[in-house]
Each structure stands twice: as C-alpha cells, then as structure tokens.
Amino acid sequence: MASSPSTAATPATPIPPLDNTFGALLIGTFVGLIQYGWTAHQGYRYFRLYQDDRWSLKVLVVTILQVSHVGRSLLCINWTLCRAFETFHSFLCVHICYYYLTTNYFNPAALSKGIWSISLLGASTGAVIILTQAFFLRRVYLIGRRYRAVVAFCAVLLLVEFAFSIAVTVVTFLHPTLHNSEQAWMNSTGVGLAALADTLLTAALTISLHQSRTGIKRTDSIIDLLILYAINTGLITGIFNLLSFVFAIAMPNNLIYGGLDIVATKFYANSLLAVLNSRRSLADLTDSVVGHTSINLSVLQRTTTSGERGALTGTIDIKVTTETLTSDDLTKEGPSKESVELV
C-alpha cells in the first residue's frame, strides 16, 4: 500500500514585486536611452557647429558621452569626461535590466541581491552630475565676486553629493541586498543636495542677468530670452531630483527613485550640451530683434574697448554697435545692421 506523502514540497522562493522595482528601472532605462540618443546628437551638432571652440570644451563633451572652451583646458576635459561616463552609465542600466529580467528570469532569489552593475550605478551617476555641474559652477564664478560665495557653497554641496554616491556604491558591494532603507536614505540625501545646488546656481545666473537690464528694448529682450533659457536648463534636472528625493523617502523599499535617478542623470548631460549648442541658435532667434547677435553663455566676462579682458563685475555688459551706411552702400550691401554682443 502506497503511503501518502507526509512531507510537503518545499515552498518556492517568493518573487518580489517587479512593477515598482525592476519595472521602474526598466522604464527609466528606456527613457534614459532615448535621452542618450539626444545627447549623442547634440554632441555631433556641437562638433559640427563649433569646430573652433577651445579644446577643453571638446574634451568635456567627449567625456560626457563616453564614461563631457570655458578655460582653454578645463571645459574640453569636462565635456570628454561627461561623454565617457554618460556612455558607461547607459551600459550599466542595460546590463542591470538584462541580468535581472533575462538571465535570472527563473531565479527569483537573484532579484533581491545586488550585482556589480547596479552597485556602480550610484558612482557613475555622481560622476556625471559633478562633471556637468563643474561647467555651470565656472559660468557663475565668472560673473563676479559677489557670487563666489554661492559658487563655493554649491561646490561643497556637489562634493558631498558625490561622496554619498560613492558611499552607496561601497555599501551595495559590501551588503548586496537590494530594496533596503540604508541605500534609499543615502540616495535621497545625495539627490537632495544636487537639487539644492541646481536651484542656487540657476538663481544666481538669473539674478545677474536681470540686474544687467539696460532699459533698451532690444538688449532687454535678449536678456529675457537668456533668463528663460537659464531657468529651463536648471528646472528639469531639479524637478526629477526632487521627485527622486520624495520617492526615496516615501518608498525606500522599492526602486522607483532609481528609475527617476536614471532620467535625471541623462538630463544633466543634455542640459550641458544644450547650453553649448544654444550659442548659435540663440543668435539666430534674436535676428528678428537685431541684425546680428553674438552670445557666449560659456564665459560671462567684461571686456574693455581695446579688446583686453577687464575686471570681472557682478553684471553682464551688453555692447551695442550701430553701423550706418550711405544710400550707395545700401544699394550695394543691403540694409544697415546692429551688432549685439554679450560679453
């Protein structure tokens, strides 16, 4: 007589919820890869349109896209580094999704343990943020002495943010258990500091531009356009950092904040390249206001009439030059032109 089984089968390992964990990372990766395509396209446009830029700017751009001319050496290095870290960051996101959702499709136990790619994601995120923000830090630093305390404070915030991103990586390697509150609070602190630095730098640039208004309708319209552009470049990254901060505090045991982090990181590289490429597009937009416009968002500095660099001030000078042509000249060369240069 066959005996009935007296022992029950060992219960299978419970599958953790995927919608708010790796599902969130998968969606963040999809959006991030689209943004990476935008960044690559902007990098291509930059090298096509600004071949005469200083090599420091070009190195910065290449680095943003591979693992990003402010100063003749710093900006190109920054661009190249950001290009490099941006590519590495995208590779990590793809590997995370493939490892957890394909390789370990029938291995639920693996979904709660960290892999090297998810451990390195924090450090690569911090690297992209601090490299892109170095560009904006220098831009505000060049405005004048009164904003250098803000720049120093923001630099400290970004260094602390980078330290937290390294700490997340170290903790994940030492304790490779996912979905825990320790990783969430460090991540939330880091993105909160990054959001604060974004806000302060954007506010400093906006205030300086507003104080540079001259009362001349033509130049003030250009300044208004620059203010709007400065706010927009810092607004998107700030919004996603704030959302990641809130979700990391409210829902520390899932990975929704991680998906938002991926999107926010891509916006940093995009904002830097958008600023670099906007120099010519902003000039084209203002052609309806003035005949020719030269705008340099990278270096906000004051120049003397002889062309030599003068002392840096807290305002941004707008130089308007009017060229008057005779009737014979108009017949040969067309209407008169005005040149506006943001120096």
Protein Blocks (a to p, Z undefined) as FASTA:
>chain_A
ZZddfbdcddddddddfklmmmmmmmmmmmmmmmmmmmmmmmmmmmmmmmmbcfklmmmm
mmmmmmmcmbfmlmmmmmmmmmmmmmmmmmmmmmmmmmmmmmmmmlmklmmpccfklmmm
mmmmmmmmmmmmmmmmmmmmmnpmklmmmmmmmmmmmmmmmmmmmmmmmmmmmmmcghif
klmmmmmmmmmmmmmmmmmmmmmmmmmmmmmpgoiaklmmmmmmmmmmmmmmmmmmmmmm
mmmmmmmmmmmmbcklmmmmmmmmmmmmmmmmmmmmmmmmmmmmmmmmmmbdcddfkbcc
dddfkopacdddfbdcdddddddddfklmmmnopaddddddZZ
